[in-house]
Amino acid sequence: MRALVLTKASEDFELTETQLPVPSVGDGQVLIKVDYAALNPVDSKLAKTGHSAWQYPHIPALDGVGTVVDSYSPHCPLIGKQVLWHSDLSKAGALAEYVAIEAHAVSLLPEGVEPIKAAALPCAGMTAILALCKLQVEAGETILIEAGAGAVGQFAIQLAKAKGLTVLATASKANHKLVSCLGADHVFDYRDKHLVDKIKQALAYQLLDAVLDSVGGEATARDIELLRFNGRIACLTELPVIDAGLLFERSPAIHAISLGGAWLANDLCAQQKLSMMGDHLLELLASKQLHVPEIYSIEFDAEQVTKAMHAQLAGGLVGKQVVKVS
């Protein structure tokens, strides 16, 4: 089969095309003919650092949509069906014509859902669901969603509004209209020197119930300052060192968000929840209750995909890059 692979992880990583054997189907797995592979920032970050479990050449891309062509069981009802998945980051990814995935972790595409749009859902959409779930948000509460124009932010804004929250979001000025159209009640320029004051004014000098922090660094401490006592913050990036006095004053519930942990911890229930989150996202997409970010179609070409993956690291990407594999 054709595959795009990394021969090593490095700052200046590049993919090459090669021929590899079609993967064998292990116990509890299905073999999928890949239609689309979606690119996410985590794919590019891992391409820089690698992973201790990787064997080279390694096939990147955690998210995909494809058709099940074989199974550990000849009576598997998934055979012939289109599915999506978010895969184990320690194993081969979706930038290949075929991939073997645990059957309990895939989600079945409903009729009428465009596969290329479905491919944009898993990593960003599941991350948004998991973050809001951990934050235990309820109707009437206020939430600040950092990087509202990013893929996670776009999904989180829509899901939070559906729950009846008042949504505040940060974004560059160029993306304010997009973020407002997704449902954000207040949008702020993340570069604004008076950002904190403007957020407080929008809240009538009350404090936030929750924050979805996909920025990290200094923004994390700033966001905790904006939380009420015992407020909640979900962090998508590595936690910085936070002043002990601030933690004592706000006593926040801090949640680290990781999809990859479902696989790395070998947690079967967590992996099944990925499938359930995929089902929920697909239902919302099918019923037009959820919109995916703008999709940029990428050719199944080593040079083009390498360029696209480096673009993820540069930041500022508003849409989703999706590779048409077959």
Secondary structure, 3 states (H helix, E strand, C coil): CEEEEECCCCCCCCEEEEECCCCCCCCCEEEEEEEEEEECHHHHHHHHHCCCCCCCCECCCCEEEEEEEEECCCCCCCCCCEEEEECCCCCCCCCECEEEEEHHHCEECCCCCCHHHHCCCHHHHHHHHHHHHHHCCCCCCEEEECCCCCHHHHHHHHHHHHCCCEEEEEECHHHHHHHHHCCCCEEEECCCCCHHHHHHHHCCCCCEEEEEECCCCHHHHHHHHCEEEEEEEEECCCCCCCCHHHHHHHCCEEEECCCCHHHHCCCHHHHHHHHHHHHHHHHHHHCCCCCCCCEEEEECCHHHHHHHHHHHHHCCCCCEEEEECC
